[in-house]
């Protein structure tokens, strides 16, 4: 089981990065925030602000402002300490990286999830949390 290349960001950021459309909207908003502060793009400011407003509305619709809290809730359920959530994910062992990958999937809230042995690398407490999460899950 390979989780791909993870590193250079916190576990929370890594989980939020895979949160589906809301992460793409957030990334574009960050780019526009930088553009608003760029004096070389002053002639584009009206278009930048208009686009930012559109994205902000979409971000709200996607419940983006609660994304950090939801990511931390899922990571907490999977056994992460605050220090681990905010630390560089590349410093985590393979088992903890698998938990990060699982958290990304859970945070996406897909209509259908196909999980192959999701209990691998989970301790009993995390397994109980995952079982409850899946029982309460609206998707299939």
C-alpha positions in Angstrom: 0.0 0.0 0.0 1.6 3.2 -1.2 0.3 6.6 -0.2 2.3 8.5 -2.7 4.6 11.4 -2.1 3.7 13.3 1.1 5.9 16.0 2.5 6.5 19.7 2.9 3.2 20.5 4.6 1.4 19.6 7.8 -0.9 16.6 8.1 -3.9 19.0 8.3 -2.8 20.8 5.1 -2.2 17.5 3.4 -5.7 16.2 4.3 -7.4 19.5 3.3 -5.5 19.4 0.0 -7.5 16.4 -1.0 -10.9 17.7 0.0 -12.3 17.8 -3.5 -13.6 21.0 -5.1 -13.3 23.1 -2.0 -9.5 22.7 -2.0 -9.3 23.9 -5.6 -11.4 26.9 -4.7 -9.2 27.6 -1.7 -6.1 27.4 -3.8 -7.4 29.8 -6.3 -8.4 32.2 -3.5 -4.9 32.1 -2.2 -3.5 32.9 -5.6 -5.9 35.9 -5.9 -4.9 37.1 -2.5 -1.3 37.3 -3.6 -2.4 39.0 -6.9 -4.3 41.6 -4.9 -1.0 42.6 -3.2 1.1 42.6 -6.4 1.6 46.2 -7.6 2.4 44.9 -11.1 -1.2 43.6 -11.3 -2.9 46.9 -10.2 -4.5 47.3 -13.6 -6.3 43.9 -13.1 -7.5 44.6 -9.5 -11.2 45.0 -10.4 -11.3 41.7 -12.2 -9.3 40.0 -9.4 -11.7 41.3 -6.7 -14.7 40.3 -8.7 -13.4 36.8 -9.2 -12.4 36.6 -5.5 -16.0 37.5 -4.5 -17.3 34.7 -6.8 -14.9 32.2 -5.2 -15.7 33.4 -1.7 -19.4 32.7 -2.3 -18.6 29.2 -3.7 -16.2 28.5 -0.8 -19.0 29.3 1.6 -21.4 27.0 -0.3 -18.9 24.2 0.0 -18.6 24.9 3.8 -14.9 25.7 3.3 -14.6 27.8 6.4 -15.3 24.7 8.5 -12.7 22.6 6.5 -9.8 23.1 8.9 -12.0 22.1 11.9 -13.4 19.0 10.0 -9.9 17.9 9.0 -8.7 18.2 12.6 -11.7 16.3 13.8 -11.0 13.4 11.4 -7.3 13.4 12.3 -8.1 13.4 16.0 -10.4 10.5 15.5 -7.6 8.6 13.8 -5.3 9.2 16.7 -3.3 12.2 15.8 -2.1 14.6 18.5 -2.1 18.4 17.8 1.7 18.2 17.4 1.4 15.5 14.7 -1.4 17.4 12.9 0.7 20.6 12.6 4.0 18.9 12.0 5.5 18.0 8.6 3.8 14.9 7.3 7.1 13.7 5.8 8.4 13.0 9.3 5.6 10.5 9.9 6.0 6.7 9.6 4.3 4.8 6.8 1.4 3.8 9.1 0.7 7.4 10.1 0.9 8.4 6.4 -1.7 5.8 5.7 -3.9 7.4 8.3 -3.4 10.8 6.6 -4.5 9.2 3.3 -7.6 7.7 4.9 -8.4 11.1 6.5 -8.2 12.7 3.0 -10.8 10.2 1.7 -13.1 10.7 4.7 -12.9 14.4 4.4 -13.9 14.3 0.7 -17.3 12.9 1.7 -17.7 11.0 -1.6 -21.1 9.5 -2.5 -19.4 6.0 -2.5 -16.3 4.9 -0.7 -14.6 1.6 -1.4 -12.1 1.0 1.4 -9.7 -1.9 1.2 -8.7 -2.9 4.7 -9.1 0.5 6.2 -8.3 -0.9 9.7 -4.7 -1.5 8.7 -2.4 0.7 10.9 -5.3 1.6 13.2 -5.3 1.1 17.0 -8.4 0.0 18.7 -9.5 3.5 19.7 -9.1 4.7 16.1 -10.9 1.7 14.8 -13.9 2.3 17.1 -14.0 5.9 15.9 -13.8 4.9 12.2 -16.6 2.4 12.7 -18.8 5.1 14.2 -17.9 7.5 11.5 -18.9 5.0 8.8 -22.1 4.1 10.6 -23.1 7.8 10.6 -21.9 8.4 7.0 -24.6 9.4 4.5 -22.9 7.9 1.5 -22.4 4.3 0.6 
